[in-house]
């Protein structure tokens, strides 16, 4: 029995590391997930797949979404992702922008040129004002410095 609980803890840690934990496992009321060694209400991908399978078999979207701890809109988004991408479509995704969209190559070139002309590292506030002036974009000074960090490391290596 102790090994069974350790396995559950390890599985939960693995799911957590992959951000694949169901946000409301206690809301999963489907009979498959009650007292089962195989079906885990914490496993987001498994729960979503079984929700889709349930609707495929029985055709009741609202009931299935509720039984698996989701809303009807989540069901339809999940269904579309599964139809388009298959099982990988059920994996959690990082939300928000996937890359810097304001600090594009053009903006970075402006910043690099200004730093070279000054012959020193400019303050974040100075760089932010420069971007407003030359590119018409507002970026927080810390975002600029964070994005410049790899560039500054390369320059530091060249000087050594």
C-alpha positions in Angstrom: 0.0 0.0 0.0 2.9 2.4 0.8 4.4 1.9 -2.6 1.0 2.7 -4.2 0.9 6.1 -2.5 4.5 6.8 -3.4 3.7 6.0 -7.0 0.7 8.4 -6.9 3.0 11.1 -5.4 5.7 10.6 -8.1 3.0 10.7 -10.8 1.5 13.9 -9.4 5.0 15.5 -9.3 5.6 14.5 -12.9 2.3 15.9 -13.9 3.1 19.1 -12.0 6.5 19.4 -13.7 4.8 19.3 -17.1 2.0 21.6 -16.0 -0.4 18.8 -16.8 -2.4 18.7 -13.5 -6.1 19.1 -13.7 -7.0 22.3 -11.9 -10.0 20.8 -10.3 -9.5 17.0 -9.9 -12.2 16.9 -7.2 -14.8 18.1 -9.8 -14.2 14.9 -11.9 -17.3 12.8 -11.1 -17.2 10.3 -13.9 -17.4 6.7 -12.6 -14.2 5.7 -14.5 -12.2 7.9 -12.2 -13.6 6.7 -8.9 -11.2 4.2 -7.1 -9.2 3.3 -10.2 -5.5 2.6 -10.3 -5.4 3.5 -14.0 -7.7 6.6 -14.3 -6.3 9.6 -12.5 -8.4 12.7 -12.0 -5.2 14.7 -11.6 -4.0 13.8 -15.1 -5.3 16.7 -17.3 -4.6 15.0 -20.6 -6.3 11.7 -19.6 -9.3 13.5 -18.2 -9.7 15.6 -21.4 -9.3 12.5 -23.6 -11.9 10.6 -21.6 -14.3 13.5 -21.8 -14.0 13.6 -25.6 -14.5 9.8 -25.7 -17.6 10.0 -23.5 -19.2 12.6 -25.9 -18.2 10.4 -28.9 -20.0 7.5 -27.2 -23.0 9.1 -25.6 -23.3 12.5 -27.4 -24.1 14.7 -24.4 -21.7 17.6 -24.2 -23.0 19.5 -21.2 -23.2 16.3 -19.0 -19.7 15.1 -20.1 -18.1 18.5 -19.5 -19.5 18.6 -16.0 -18.6 15.0 -15.2 -15.0 15.7 -16.1 -14.7 19.1 -14.3 -14.8 21.4 -17.3 -17.2 23.9 -18.9 -18.9 23.5 -22.2 -16.7 26.1 -23.9 -13.6 24.2 -22.7 -15.0 21.0 -24.2 -15.4 22.6 -27.6 -11.8 24.1 -27.5 -10.5 20.7 -26.5 -12.4 19.0 -29.2 -11.1 21.4 -31.9 -7.5 21.0 -30.7 -7.8 17.2 -30.7 -9.3 17.2 -34.2 -6.5 19.4 -35.5 -3.5 18.0 -33.6 -4.5 14.7 -32.1 -3.3 13.7 -28.7 -0.6 16.4 -28.5 -3.4 19.0 -28.8 -4.5 18.0 -25.3 -1.2 18.9 -23.8 -1.2 22.2 -21.8 0.3 25.2 -23.6 2.1 28.2 -22.3 -0.3 31.2 -22.3 0.5 34.7 -23.6 3.1 35.9 -26.1 5.6 33.2 -27.2 8.3 35.7 -28.0 9.1 39.4 -27.5 6.8 41.2 -29.8 7.8 44.8 -29.1 11.5 44.3 -28.8 11.9 43.0 -32.4 15.1 42.9 -34.4 14.7 46.6 -35.5 14.2 47.8 -31.9 17.2 45.7 -30.7 19.4 47.2 -33.5 18.4 50.7 -32.4 19.3 49.9 -28.8 22.6 48.3 -29.7 23.6 51.3 -31.9 22.8 53.7 -29.1 24.8 51.8 -26.6 27.8 51.6 -29.0 27.6 55.4 -29.7 27.5 56.2 -26.0 30.4 53.9 -25.3 28.8 52.7 -22.1 25.7 50.9 -20.9 22.8 53.2 -20.8 20.2 53.1 -18.1 16.9 51.3 -18.7 15.0 54.6 -18.5 17.2 56.1 -21.2 16.8 53.2 -23.5 13.0 53.2 -23.0 12.9 56.9 -23.9 15.1 56.2 -26.9 12.7 53.6 -28.2 9.7 55.9 -27.8 11.6 58.6 -29.7 13.0 56.5 -32.5 10.5 53.6 -32.9 7.3 54.9 -31.3 7.0 52.0 -28.9 6.7 52.0 -25.1 8.6 49.2 -23.3 9.3 48.9 -19.6 13.0 49.6 -18.8 13.4 46.3 -17.0 12.0 44.4 -20.1 14.7 46.2 -22.2 17.5 45.3 -19.8 16.3 41.7 -19.5 16.2 41.4 -23.3 19.7 43.0 -23.6 21.2 40.6 -21.0 22.5 38.0 -23.7 23.9 40.8 -25.8 25.7 42.3 -22.8 27.2 38.9 -22.0 28.6 38.6 -25.5 30.2 42.0 -25.3 31.7 41.2 -22.0 33.3 38.0 -23.4 34.7 39.9 -26.3 36.5 42.3 -23.9 38.2 39.6 -21.9 
